[in-house]
Amino acid sequence: MMETADLILDKACIEDWKDMYENVWSREESSRYMFWKVTTSKEDGKARMERTIEFQKSHDTYLVYEKNSHKAIGFAGLQKVKEGVCEETGICLGPDYVSRGYGKQILKALIDRAKQVYHANYFYYCCRKENLASINLALSCGFILKETYERYDERDDTSYTMLRYRKQI
């Protein structure tokens, strides 16, 4: 578990399915820059939560909970790339919870975890070129653009440019 001023990052439990479905998974805005498709039914939301819980058993990923409301409002994670290097594996907040400084709190918590658990010296952050909010988050946290590369989105058969930022921690 990780805690910030306004958030708690913790492993999911089955009861969180409804919050995640309503706040994130059913929202087109949430999936726009991610690699997943919108969940279109409550039954699929429940099944998705079961898969999430199973996935989290072997991955350093978390749901994001807002302290004030106690609701699940997003997810985030990180992974070790190699000795001394970690990267985020996605940061996603429901559209009703953006522009509140939560992204910065999440990213800083992931960086702290990378230092403490993985003894990382560098942290990578990736986002699509069109995702201005994520670019601004990276820059506001002191990341430097290291490379760009083309990717393919299988959801809609389009290509896009991925930006890869790095920060010494």
For each residue, the residues with C-beta under 8 A, 3 or more apart:
1: 8 9 10 11 62
2: 8 9 10 62 109 110 112 113
3: 7 8 9 109
4: 7 8 9 105 106 108 109
5: 105
6: 66 67 68 100 101 102 105
7: 3 4 64 65 66 67 102 105 106 109
8: 1 2 3 4 64 65 67
9: 1 2 3 4 62 63 64 65 76 106 109
10: 1 2 62 63 65
11: 1 53 56 62 63
12: 16 20 49 52 53 56 62 63 72
13: 16 53
14: 17 46 49 50 53
15: 18
16: 12 13 19 20 49 63 72
17: 14 20 21 45 46 48 49
18: 15 21 22 42 45
19: 16 22 23 71 72 73
20: 12 16 17 23 24 25 45 48 49 52 63 72 75
21: 17 18 24 25 26 39 42 45 48
22: 18 19 26
23: 19 20 27 71 72 73 74 94 96 97
24: 20 21 27 30 72 73 74 75 92 93 94
25: 20 21 30 38 39 45 48
26: 21 22 38 39 40 45
27: 23 24 30 31 38 94 95
28: 31 32 38
29: 32 95
30: 24 25 27 34 38 74 92 93 94 95
31: 27 28 34 36 37 38
32: 28 29 131
33: 127 128 130 131 134
34: 30 31 90 92
35: 90 153 155
36: 31
37: 31 155
38: 25 26 27 28 30 31
39: 21 25 26 44 45 48
40: 26 44
41: 44 45
42: 18 21 45 46
43: 46 47
44: 39 40 41 47 48
45: 17 18 20 21 25 26 39 41 42 48 49
46: 14 17 42 43 49 50
47: 43 44 50 51
48: 17 20 21 25 39 44 45 51 52
49: 12 14 16 17 20 45 46 52 53
50: 14 46 47 53 54
51: 47 48 54 55
52: 12 20 48 49 55 56 63 75
53: 11 12 13 14 49 50 56 57
54: 50 51 57
55: 51 52 58 59 61
56: 11 12 52 53 59 61 62
57: 53 54
58: 55
59: 55 56 77 79 89
60: 77 78 79 89 113 117
61: 55 56 75 76 77 78 89 90
62: 1 2 9 10 11 12 56 75 76 77
63: 9 10 11 12 16 20 52 72 74 75
64: 7 8 9 72 73 74 75 76 93 102 106
65: 7 8 9 10 70 71 72 73
66: 6 7 69 70 71 73 97 102
67: 6 7 8 70
68: 6
69: 66 73
70: 65 66 67
71: 19 23 65 66
72: 12 16 19 20 23 24 63 64 65
73: 19 23 24 64 65 66 69 93 94 96 97 102
74: 23 24 30 63 64 91 92 93 94 97 102 106
75: 20 24 52 61 62 63 64 90 91 92
76: 9 61 62 64 88 90 91 92 106 109 110
77: 59 60 61 62 88 89 90 110
78: 60 61 86 87 88 89 110 113 114
79: 59 60 86 87 89
80: 85 86 114 118 120
81: 85 86 87 124
82: 85
83:
84: 119 120 121 122
85: 80 81 82 120 121 122 123 124
86: 78 79 80 81 110 114 118 120 122 123 124
87: 78 79 81 123 124 125 126
88: 76 77 78 91 107 110 123 124 125 126
89: 59 60 61 77 78 79
90: 34 35 61 75 76 77
91: 74 75 76 88 103 106 107 110 134
92: 24 30 34 74 75 76
93: 24 30 64 73 74 97 98 102 103 106
94: 23 24 27 30 73 74 97 98
95: 27 29 30 98
96: 23 73
97: 23 66 73 74 93 94 100 102
98: 93 94 95 102 103 133
99: 133
100: 6 97
101: 6 104 105
102: 6 7 64 66 73 74 93 97 98 105 106
103: 91 93 98 106 107 133 134 137
104: 101 107 108 137 140 141
105: 4 5 6 7 101 102 108 109
106: 4 7 9 64 74 76 91 93 102 103 109 110
107: 88 91 103 104 110 111 125 137 141
108: 4 104 105 111 112 141
109: 2 3 4 7 9 76 105 106 112 113
110: 2 76 77 78 86 88 91 106 107 113 114 123
111: 107 108 114 115 123 141 167 169
112: 2 108 109 115 116
113: 2 60 78 109 110 116 117 118
114: 78 80 86 110 111 117 118 120 123 169
115: 111 112 118 119 120 169
116: 112 113 119
117: 60 113 114
118: 80 86 113 114 115
119: 84 115 116
120: 80 84 85 86 114 115 123 169
121: 84 85 168 169
122: 84 85 86 166 167 168 169
123: 85 86 87 88 110 111 114 120 166 167 169
124: 81 85 86 87 88 146 164 165 166
125: 87 88 107 134 137 138 141 143 164 165 166 167
126: 87 88 162 163 164 165
127: 33 131 134 135 138 162 163 165
128: 33 131 134 160 161 162 163
129: 135 148 160 161 162 163
130: 33 160
131: 32 33 127 128 134 135
132: 135 136
133: 98 99 103 136 137
134: 33 91 103 125 127 128 131 137 138
135: 127 129 131 132 138 139 163
136: 132 133 139 140
137: 103 104 107 125 133 134 140 141
138: 125 127 134 135 141 143 145 163 165
139: 135 136 142 143
140: 104 136 137
141: 104 107 108 111 125 137 138 167
142: 139 167
143: 125 138 139 165 166 167
144: 165 166 167
145: 138 148 163 164 165
146: 124 164 165 166
147: 163 164
148: 129 145 161 162 163 164
149: 161 162 164
150: 159 160 161 162
151: 159 160 161 162
152: 157 158 159 160
153: 35 156 157 158 159 160
154: 157
155: 35 37
156: 153
157: 152 153 154
158: 152 153
159: 150 151 152 153
160: 128 129 130 150 151 152 153
161: 128 129 148 149 150 151
162: 126 127 128 129 148 149 150 151
163: 126 127 128 129 135 138 145 147 148
164: 124 125 126 145 146 147 148 149
165: 124 125 126 127 138 143 144 145 146
166: 122 123 124 125 143 144 146
167: 111 122 123 125 141 142 143 144
168: 121 122
169: 111 114 115 120 121 122 123
